[in-house]
Amino acid sequence: MERGQQQGKRTHDITKPNKKGKSQTIIFERGVSIIGGYSIVGKKEGQGPLGKTFSKIVDDEYFGEKTHEGAEQKMFEHAIRGAIKDANITQDDVDMMMSGDLLNQIISSSFAARTFDMIFLGIYGACSTMALTLGVGACFIEGGFMKNIVVSAGSHFASAERQYRTPLELGNQRPPTSQWTVTGVGANVLTKFKKGNPKITAVTFGKVYDWGVSCPNNMGAAMAPAAAHTIIAHFIDTKTKPSDYDHIFTGDLGKHGENILRDLLANANYPVAENYSDCGRMIYDLDQNQYQGGSGCGCSAVILNGFIMDKLKKGEYKKILFVGTGALLSPISSWQGETIPAIAHAVVIEN
């Protein structure tokens, strides 16, 4: 039996996500407000076209620490404190912290949590983690279980490359389908509906899809079908279409994955045009030579808390669909020749 056809792998028709009539979408009655946000990025990201939209740019990839992993943890701490300050509340006002990253056992998030006296919920969705924490956090708030929740996601180029591919010291040549893991962390503070702030009005949680892509340097192709499935499920559940949104953002498919997603959606009669962009394609300039663009948990997290939030607060966007995309591989699964399962989660944010 060929890979991609083995038992347990989803390769069925992505245009029919809800065959059993089960909705994947939760719609919130009043909406959950985003009252604080912060983004911190590395030097390369700061030199890109969106550099002016980020809260802080760090020129030193070690951020004053001895290791890249230590730098990533410190960036989480900085972003979380920044989001809380932006929300005009104190750490004592925060009931729970939700966070995730790419390192083994999400150590950047959990090690950062040591410095905060908060309930901690570690969440892993690979590069879909920002959308996932927003969605889960919004459910806790809407359900009345928590008052204020800080959510965050991030990554660091050097720590992720060392874990998933090869040590940087080897200087391996990257293939044309590869992406550059974004160094950056984004954080938000969520609370009950509060007039005058962007709010989360719905979340569509995704299913895991595996379409047989096995190359860890071609994650856009691995994630695009999962993104298409979640987006189509969202349109069906909410009875909406692409034109109902000022803009649709996917997490980090890169240029190649974005083109695949456009084709998949067009074939399903949900074509997208100028009102769709991928964060991985957006974050770097062409002359930065990053092939397909950016990736990593930090990619969509910092663009959400930079470019997108700026547009929402200025009223240029009134309703967006933010779709985090994640490749659920591990170093061991890649070494064993496994294919890459992927997932996507969609969050509706309205102004």
C-alpha positions as CSV (number, residue, x, y, z in Angstrom):
1,M,0.0,0.0,0.0
2,E,1.4,3.4,-1.0
3,R,2.1,6.2,1.4
4,G,-0.9,8.5,1.7
5,Q,-3.2,5.5,1.3
6,Q,-2.3,3.8,4.6
7,Q,-4.9,3.2,7.2
8,G,-5.8,6.3,9.2
9,K,-4.6,8.9,6.6
10,R,-7.1,11.4,5.3
11,T,-7.0,11.7,1.6
12,H,-10.7,12.0,0.9
13,D,-12.5,14.9,-0.9
14,I,-11.7,18.2,0.9
15,T,-14.6,19.9,-0.8
16,K,-17.1,17.8,1.4
17,P,-15.8,18.4,4.9
18,N,-19.0,17.8,6.9
19,K,-20.5,14.7,5.4
20,K,-22.2,13.8,8.6
21,G,-23.7,17.3,9.1
22,K,-21.4,18.0,12.0
23,S,-20.4,21.6,12.3
24,Q,-16.7,22.4,13.0
25,T,-17.5,26.0,13.8
26,I,-18.3,27.7,17.2
27,I,-20.1,31.0,16.8
28,F,-19.9,33.4,19.8
29,E,-23.0,35.3,20.9
30,R,-21.4,38.7,21.6
31,G,-17.8,38.0,20.6
32,V,-14.6,37.9,22.7
33,S,-12.6,41.1,22.6
34,I,-8.9,41.4,21.9
35,I,-7.8,44.2,24.3
36,G,-4.0,43.9,24.0
37,G,-1.4,42.8,21.5
38,Y,2.4,42.7,21.1
39,S,4.8,41.5,18.5
40,I,8.6,41.0,18.8
41,V,10.7,39.9,15.9
42,G,14.3,39.3,14.8
43,K,16.5,41.5,12.6
44,K,15.7,39.8,9.3
45,E,11.9,40.2,10.0
46,G,12.4,43.8,10.9
47,Q,14.1,44.4,7.6
48,G,11.1,43.0,5.7
49,P,8.2,45.0,4.2
50,L,6.2,44.8,7.5
51,G,9.1,45.9,9.8
52,K,7.4,49.1,10.9
53,T,4.3,47.3,12.1
54,F,6.0,45.2,14.8
55,S,6.2,46.3,18.4
56,K,9.9,45.5,18.9
57,I,12.8,44.4,16.7
58,V,15.7,42.6,18.2
59,D,19.0,43.0,16.4
60,D,20.8,40.3,18.4
61,E,19.6,36.8,17.5
62,Y,20.7,35.7,21.0
63,F,18.7,38.5,22.7
64,G,21.5,38.7,25.3
65,E,21.2,35.0,26.2
66,K,23.7,32.2,25.8
67,T,21.6,30.1,23.4
68,H,19.0,30.5,20.7
69,E,16.5,28.5,22.8
70,G,17.1,30.9,25.7
71,A,16.5,33.9,23.3
72,E,13.2,32.3,22.2
73,Q,12.1,31.9,25.8
74,K,13.0,35.5,26.6
75,M,11.0,36.7,23.5
76,F,8.0,34.9,24.9
77,E,8.3,36.6,28.2
78,H,8.8,40.0,26.6
79,A,5.8,39.6,24.3
80,I,3.5,38.4,27.0
81,R,4.4,41.3,29.3
82,G,4.0,43.7,26.3
83,A,0.5,42.4,25.5
84,I,-0.6,42.7,29.2
85,K,0.7,46.3,29.3
86,D,-1.0,47.1,26.0
87,A,-4.3,45.8,27.5
88,N,-3.8,48.3,30.4
89,I,-4.1,45.5,33.0
90,T,-1.7,43.9,35.4
91,Q,-0.4,40.3,35.5
92,D,-2.6,39.7,38.6
93,D,-5.6,40.4,36.4
94,V,-4.8,37.5,34.0
95,D,-6.5,34.3,34.9
96,M,-4.7,32.0,32.4
97,M,-1.8,31.8,30.0
98,M,-2.1,29.8,26.8
99,S,1.0,29.4,24.7
100,G,2.8,27.1,22.2
101,D,5.9,26.9,20.1
102,L,7.9,24.4,17.9
103,L,10.5,23.1,20.3
104,N,10.3,19.6,21.9
105,Q,7.7,19.6,24.6
106,I,7.0,23.3,23.8
107,I,9.9,24.3,26.2
108,S,10.0,28.0,25.1
109,S,6.4,28.4,26.3
110,S,6.6,26.3,29.4
111,F,10.0,27.7,30.5
112,A,8.6,31.2,30.0
113,A,5.6,30.3,32.1
114,R,7.9,29.8,35.1
115,T,8.2,33.6,35.4
116,F,4.5,34.2,35.6
117,D,2.2,33.4,38.4
118,M,-0.6,32.2,36.1
119,I,-2.5,29.0,35.2
120,F,-0.7,27.7,32.2
121,L,-2.2,25.7,29.3
122,G,0.5,24.6,26.9
123,I,-0.9,24.1,23.4
124,Y,0.7,22.6,20.3
125,G,-0.6,23.1,16.8
126,A,2.7,23.6,15.0
127,C,2.5,26.7,13.0
128,S,-1.3,26.9,13.5
129,T,-0.8,27.6,17.2
130,M,-1.6,31.3,17.2
131,A,-5.1,30.6,15.7
132,L,-5.5,27.6,18.0
133,T,-4.7,29.5,21.2
134,L,-7.0,32.4,20.1
135,G,-9.8,29.9,19.4
136,V,-9.5,27.9,22.6
137,G,-9.0,31.0,24.7
138,A,-12.1,32.6,23.2
139,C,-14.1,29.4,24.1
140,F,-12.9,29.7,27.8
141,I,-13.9,33.4,27.9
142,E,-17.3,33.0,26.1
143,G,-18.1,30.1,28.4
144,G,-17.6,32.3,31.4
145,F,-14.8,30.2,32.9
146,M,-12.1,32.9,32.7
147,K,-12.1,36.7,32.6
148,N,-8.8,37.6,31.1
149,I,-6.5,35.2,29.1
150,V,-3.2,35.9,27.5
151,V,-2.4,33.8,24.4
152,S,0.9,33.6,22.5
153,A,2.9,31.7,19.9
154,G,6.4,32.0,18.5
155,S,9.4,30.5,16.9
156,H,13.1,31.2,16.3
157,F,14.9,30.4,13.1
158,A,18.1,29.0,14.7
159,S,16.4,26.8,17.3
160,A,13.8,25.4,14.8
161,E,16.4,24.6,12.1
162,R,18.6,22.7,14.5
163,Q,15.6,20.6,15.6
164,Y,13.8,19.9,12.4
165,R,16.5,19.9,9.7
166,T,20.2,20.2,10.0
167,P,22.7,22.1,12.3
168,L,23.3,25.6,10.9
169,E,27.0,25.0,11.2
170,L,26.8,22.5,8.3
171,G,25.7,25.3,5.9
172,N,23.4,23.0,3.9
173,Q,21.9,24.4,0.7
174,R,18.2,24.8,1.0
175,P,15.9,23.6,-1.8
176,P,13.6,26.1,-3.7
177,T,10.5,24.9,-1.9
178,S,11.9,25.7,1.5
179,Q,10.8,28.5,3.8
180,W,12.6,30.5,6.5
181,T,11.4,30.0,10.1
182,V,10.4,33.4,11.4
183,T,12.1,34.6,14.6
184,G,9.3,36.2,16.5
185,V,6.6,36.0,19.1
186,G,3.1,37.4,19.1
187,A,0.8,37.7,22.1
188,N,-2.8,38.9,22.8
189,V,-5.0,39.5,25.8
190,L,-8.6,38.2,25.5
191,T,-11.5,39.3,27.6
192,K,-15.3,39.4,27.5
193,F,-16.9,41.7,24.9
194,K,-15.6,45.2,25.4
195,K,-16.9,47.9,23.0
196,G,-14.3,49.6,20.8
197,N,-11.9,46.6,20.5
198,P,-11.5,44.0,17.7
199,K,-13.4,40.9,18.7
200,I,-13.4,37.2,17.9
201,T,-16.9,36.2,16.7
202,A,-16.3,32.6,15.5
203,V,-13.7,29.8,15.3
204,T,-13.6,26.8,13.0
205,F,-11.4,24.0,14.4
206,G,-9.8,21.8,11.8
207,K,-9.2,18.1,11.1
208,V,-5.9,16.5,10.4
209,Y,-5.2,15.8,6.7
210,D,-2.3,14.0,5.1
211,W,-1.9,14.1,1.4
212,G,1.3,12.2,1.1
213,V,3.9,15.0,1.2
214,S,7.0,13.8,3.0
215,C,9.7,16.5,2.4
216,P,10.1,18.7,5.5
217,N,11.3,21.4,3.1
218,N,8.0,21.5,1.2
219,M,5.5,22.2,4.0
220,G,3.4,24.6,2.0
221,A,2.3,21.7,-0.2
222,A,1.6,19.6,2.9
223,M,-0.5,22.2,4.6
224,A,-2.5,23.6,1.7
225,P,-5.1,20.8,1.6
226,A,-5.8,21.1,5.3
227,A,-6.2,24.9,4.9
228,A,-8.6,24.4,2.1
229,H,-10.6,21.9,4.1
230,T,-11.0,24.2,7.1
231,I,-11.8,27.3,5.0
232,I,-14.5,25.4,3.1
233,A,-15.9,23.9,6.3
234,H,-16.1,27.4,7.7
235,F,-17.9,28.8,4.6
236,I,-20.4,25.9,4.8
237,D,-21.0,26.2,8.5
238,T,-21.4,29.9,8.5
239,K,-23.1,30.2,5.1
240,T,-20.6,32.8,4.0
241,K,-18.3,33.1,1.0
242,P,-14.8,34.7,0.4
243,S,-16.3,38.1,-0.6
244,D,-17.9,38.4,2.9
245,Y,-14.5,39.1,4.3
246,D,-12.4,42.2,3.8
247,H,-9.4,39.8,3.8
248,I,-8.5,36.2,4.4
249,F,-5.1,35.4,5.8
250,T,-3.4,31.9,6.0
251,G,-0.6,31.3,8.4
252,D,2.5,30.2,6.5
253,L,1.9,28.3,3.3
254,G,4.5,30.4,1.5
255,K,4.2,31.3,-2.2
256,H,4.0,27.7,-3.4
257,G,1.4,26.7,-0.8
258,E,-0.6,29.8,-1.4
259,N,-0.9,29.0,-5.1
260,I,-2.0,25.5,-4.3
261,L,-4.6,26.7,-1.9
262,R,-6.0,29.2,-4.5
263,D,-6.3,26.3,-7.0
264,L,-8.0,24.1,-4.4
265,L,-10.5,26.8,-3.4
266,A,-11.3,27.7,-7.0
267,N,-11.9,24.0,-7.8
268,A,-14.4,23.9,-4.9
269,N,-16.2,27.0,-6.2
270,Y,-14.8,29.3,-3.5
271,P,-12.3,31.3,-5.6
272,V,-10.3,34.0,-3.8
273,A,-8.7,37.0,-5.4
274,E,-7.0,40.1,-4.0
275,N,-8.7,39.7,-0.6
276,Y,-6.5,36.7,0.2
277,S,-2.8,36.7,1.4
278,D,-0.5,34.3,3.1
279,C,1.6,35.5,6.0
280,G,4.6,33.5,4.9
281,R,4.6,35.2,1.6
282,M,4.1,38.7,3.1
283,I,6.8,38.8,5.8
284,Y,10.0,39.0,3.6
285,D,11.0,41.1,0.6
286,L,12.0,39.4,-2.6
287,D,15.6,40.6,-2.3
288,Q,15.9,38.8,1.1
289,N,16.0,35.6,-1.0
290,Q,13.9,33.4,1.3
291,Y,12.5,31.3,-1.5
292,Q,8.9,30.6,-0.6
293,G,8.8,33.0,2.3
294,G,8.4,32.6,6.1
295,S,7.1,29.8,8.3
296,G,7.0,28.9,12.0
297,C,4.6,29.7,14.8
298,G,5.9,33.2,15.0
299,C,5.0,34.0,11.3
300,S,1.3,34.5,11.6
301,A,1.5,35.5,15.2
302,V,3.6,38.6,14.6
303,I,1.7,39.6,11.4
304,L,-1.6,39.4,13.3
305,N,-0.2,41.6,16.0
306,G,1.4,44.0,13.6
307,F,0.0,44.5,10.1
308,I,-3.5,43.0,10.6
309,M,-4.2,44.6,14.0
310,D,-3.2,48.0,12.6
311,K,-5.7,47.6,9.7
312,L,-8.4,46.5,12.1
313,K,-7.9,49.3,14.5
314,K,-7.8,51.9,11.7
315,G,-11.1,50.5,10.3
316,E,-9.5,49.5,7.0
317,Y,-10.6,45.9,7.8
318,K,-14.0,45.3,9.4
319,K,-14.0,41.5,9.2
320,I,-11.2,39.1,8.5
321,L,-10.7,35.3,8.5
322,F,-7.4,34.4,10.1
323,V,-6.4,30.8,9.3
324,G,-3.4,29.3,11.1
325,T,-1.8,26.4,9.3
326,G,0.4,23.7,10.9
327,A,2.5,20.8,9.6
328,L,2.4,18.2,12.4
329,L,5.7,16.5,11.7
330,S,8.5,15.7,14.1
331,P,12.2,15.0,13.6
332,I,11.6,11.3,14.3
333,S,8.7,11.0,11.8
334,S,10.8,12.7,9.1
335,W,13.8,10.4,9.8
336,Q,11.5,7.4,9.5
337,G,10.2,8.6,6.1
338,E,6.7,9.4,7.3
339,T,4.4,11.7,5.4
340,I,3.4,15.0,7.0
341,P,-0.1,15.4,8.5
342,A,-1.3,18.9,8.6
343,I,-4.1,21.0,10.2
344,A,-5.6,24.4,10.0
345,H,-7.8,26.5,12.4
346,A,-9.8,29.6,11.3
347,V,-10.7,32.5,13.5
348,V,-13.1,35.3,12.5
349,I,-12.0,38.7,13.9
350,E,-14.3,41.7,13.4
351,N,-13.8,45.4,14.2
